[in-house]
Amino acid sequence: MALAPKFAGQAFSANVSPKAIHTIELYLDYVCPFSAKMFTTLYNSILPNIHKKYPAKVQFLFRQQIQPWHPSSTLVHEAGAAVLRLAPDKFWPFSEALFEHQKEYFDVNVVHEVRNDTYKRLSKLAGSVGLDESKVFELLEISDKPGEDGSLNIGNKVTDDVKLMVKANRRVGVHVTPTVLFNGIEEGSISSSFTGQQWEEWLDKNVI
């Protein structure tokens, strides 16, 4: 599936035209422990060497997969959308930081927290990787005033971006996280338990 330019920060490419390379899509949820495990292995063990080991051969796409049974899932992915708006090159570092702190956004840790306070914590986390905390919060904040037309479900400044992400993911039919697609086809042999070595073996076999 094509990647909209506004979401370009989700791509980790080997500096070549996407048309000429393999594409690995990672459907991940920021509050899914198994997504965190897969992301951490890839980010620390595979992606740092992708340019040298697989030049002009592969790109990874981070697909943000909101899981509605985790109420905070929408909020954390909105933060990811805000980062994409402000600094696409910070999306992967922000994702690393968010996965490292994901337990802080689990149900038990947000159940008594006001929504905008959760956004403030997420904005501060974005600030830790180099973004302007106030600008992130400006995109996330929910007003307590009705819209000009009297509407009450007014959302925030990244609501429309999140709608596009959800629409795209629904068309693919992804449900479980993490899910991996290789060149548009679900790759069931890859699991969150993959070690760095297993990823390398799989890539050596398939990225040719």
C-alpha positions in Angstrom: 0.0 0.0 0.0 1.3 3.5 -0.9 2.5 5.7 1.9 0.9 9.2 2.0 3.6 12.0 2.0 2.2 13.4 5.2 3.2 10.1 6.9 6.6 9.9 5.3 8.3 9.8 8.8 7.0 6.3 9.2 9.4 4.9 6.6 12.9 3.7 7.4 14.3 3.4 3.9 17.7 2.4 2.4 18.0 5.7 0.6 16.5 4.4 -2.7 13.2 4.8 -4.5 10.5 2.7 -2.7 9.4 1.4 -6.1 12.6 -0.6 -6.5 12.8 -2.2 -3.1 11.0 -4.7 -0.8 8.6 -3.3 1.7 8.1 -4.6 5.2 5.1 -3.1 7.0 5.0 -3.3 10.8 1.5 -3.0 12.3 2.2 -2.0 15.9 0.3 -0.7 18.9 2.2 1.5 21.3 0.5 -0.1 24.4 1.0 -3.7 23.1 3.8 -5.5 24.9 4.4 -7.7 21.9 4.7 -4.8 19.6 7.2 -3.2 22.0 9.3 -6.4 21.9 9.3 -6.5 18.1 10.1 -2.8 17.7 12.9 -2.9 20.2 14.6 -5.8 18.5 14.3 -4.2 15.1 15.3 -0.7 16.2 18.4 -1.8 18.1 19.6 -4.8 16.2 18.5 -4.5 12.6 17.7 -0.9 11.5 21.1 0.5 12.5 22.8 -1.7 9.9 20.1 -1.8 7.2 21.9 0.7 4.9 25.1 -1.3 4.9 23.7 -4.8 4.8 20.7 -4.4 2.5 21.5 -1.3 0.4 18.9 -0.5 -2.2 16.8 -3.5 -1.2 14.4 -2.9 1.6 12.3 -0.3 3.6 10.4 -0.7 6.8 7.1 1.1 7.4 5.7 1.6 10.8 1.9 1.3 10.6 0.2 2.7 13.7 -2.5 0.2 14.7 -4.9 1.5 17.3 -6.3 -1.3 19.5 -9.7 0.0 20.9 -9.8 -2.4 23.9 -6.9 -0.3 25.3 -8.6 3.1 25.8 -5.2 4.9 25.9 -4.2 3.4 22.5 -5.9 6.2 20.7 -4.2 8.9 22.8 -0.7 7.5 22.3 -1.2 7.1 18.6 -2.5 10.7 18.4 0.9 11.7 19.9 2.6 9.8 17.2 0.5 11.6 14.6 1.5 14.9 16.2 5.2 14.0 15.9 4.7 13.2 12.2 3.2 16.6 11.7 5.9 18.5 13.5 9.1 16.5 12.9 8.8 13.4 10.7 12.5 12.5 11.3 11.7 12.2 15.0 9.0 9.7 14.6 11.1 6.6 15.1 13.1 8.0 18.1 9.8 9.1 19.6 8.4 5.6 19.0 11.4 4.1 20.8 10.9 6.4 23.8 7.1 5.7 23.9 7.7 1.9 23.8 10.2 2.2 26.6 7.6 4.0 28.7 4.5 2.2 27.5 3.6 0.8 30.9 2.9 4.4 32.0 0.0 4.4 29.6 -1.5 1.0 30.5 -5.1 1.0 31.8 -4.2 1.0 35.5 -2.0 4.1 35.1 -4.4 6.3 33.1 -7.8 5.3 34.5 -7.9 8.3 36.9 -6.1 10.7 34.6 -7.8 13.5 32.8 -7.4 13.1 29.0 -5.5 16.4 28.5 -3.1 15.4 31.4 -2.3 12.3 29.5 -1.6 14.5 26.4 0.7 16.6 28.6 2.8 13.6 29.6 3.0 12.5 26.0 4.1 16.0 24.9 6.8 15.9 27.5 8.0 12.6 26.2 8.1 14.0 22.7 10.1 16.9 24.1 12.7 14.4 25.4 13.6 13.5 21.8 13.9 17.0 20.6 10.4 18.3 19.8 8.8 21.5 21.1 6.6 20.2 24.0 4.2 23.1 23.7 3.6 22.6 20.0 2.9 18.9 20.5 0.4 19.6 23.2 -1.2 22.3 21.0 -2.0 19.6 18.4 -3.3 17.2 21.0 -5.3 19.3 23.4 -9.0 18.8 23.6 -11.0 22.0 24.2 -13.8 22.0 26.8 -15.7 24.5 24.6 -18.2 23.5 21.9 -17.2 24.1 18.3 -18.4 27.1 16.4 -21.3 25.1 15.0 -22.2 23.8 18.5 -20.6 20.4 18.0 -19.4 18.6 21.1 -17.2 15.8 19.5 -14.7 18.3 18.2 -11.6 16.1 18.4 -8.1 17.7 18.2 -5.8 18.9 15.4 -4.6 15.3 14.5 -8.1 13.7 14.6 -8.3 13.7 10.8 -4.8 12.1 10.4 -5.8 9.3 12.8 -9.0 8.7 10.8 -6.9 8.2 7.7 -4.6 5.7 9.5 -7.5 3.7 10.8 -9.2 3.7 7.4 -6.0 2.4 5.7 -5.5 -0.3 8.3 -9.1 -1.5 8.1 -8.8 -1.9 4.3 -5.9 -4.3 4.9 -7.9 -6.2 7.6 -5.2 -6.2 10.3 -6.4 -7.2 13.7 -3.6 -8.6 15.8 -0.5 -6.7 16.9 2.1 -7.0 15.9 1.3 -8.0 12.3 4.0 -8.0 9.5 3.3 -7.6 5.8 6.0 -8.3 3.3 5.4 -6.7 -0.1 1.7 -6.4 0.8 1.2 -10.0 1.9 0.9 -11.0 5.6 4.1 -12.8 6.7 2.9 -15.3 9.4 6.3 -16.7 10.0 7.6 -13.6 11.7 6.6 -13.2 15.4 7.3 -10.8 18.2 9.7 -13.4 19.7 12.1 -13.1 16.7 15.6 -12.3 17.9 18.0 -10.1 16.0 19.7 -13.2 14.5 16.3 -14.6 13.4 15.5 -11.3 11.7 18.8 -11.4 9.9 18.3 -15.0 8.8 14.8 -14.1 7.5 16.0 -11.0 5.7 19.0 -12.8 4.1 16.6 -15.4 2.7 13.9 -13.1 1.5 15.4 -9.7 0.7 17.2 -10.6 -2.5 
